[in-house]
């Protein structure tokens, strides 16, 4: 490796590390001054990177700057759906358009796998007992008040139930479209895949911590994000990561309803 290339690599690694720091500080911890500082350092470091690296990480820095202003919480009013949905839509649509025009093929919206493999089917099947066991442990053993992150009325209504179901699943789908299909895909194009996966997991965890997942939640989300990135890398499609996330969301909704309303809460779910 030449001295110039080694120097560029150090700037690239530093820019990604400050990108991760800015994400955690701005979104998860909401330490705005420190987060803006880390964001600016990452942006300045891009000056000494390649044009391709600069444009792609710069685009992700823009997404993080946008999400720092998003009202990320579990409010399920119609106005909040539209407000947060607008931020989330821009974070997915704009990078997709930009990458399609200037870096075609980087963000791949392939949903269906080219061919089925038993390892992916096994991963999806394994996610069912794991999701049930881990969420049950998290909600009822480690943090029994965790479901209160999603406030529900004293008496169950169909409107409240469907807002919970739609809200959690809509966010779950967006998670994979943004964190995996956008953030990981772009980072993977400029970084080694393991480094890219760890970096996207920081973004994944920061947003979900800000939304609801407290306590040991960030650890669980980080591990989940790494497995989702690894599965996407192997399958090169969205099918498996979306199915697994929807399985997790199904148990999440069920346990929230059970917490508030007992077994009757999940009847018909």
Secondary structure as UniProt FT lines:
FT   HELIX           3..23
FT   HELIX           24..28
FT   HELIX           32..45
FT   HELIX           46..48
FT   HELIX           51..67
FT   TURN            68..69
FT   HELIX           78..102
FT   TURN            104..105
FT   HELIX           118..137
FT   HELIX           138..142
FT   TURN            144..145
FT   HELIX           146..149
FT   HELIX           158..175
FT   HELIX           176..184
FT   HELIX           185..188
FT   TURN            189..190
FT   HELIX           193..211
FT   TURN            215..216
FT   HELIX           217..235
FT   HELIX           239..261
FT   HELIX           262..266
FT   TURN            267..268
//
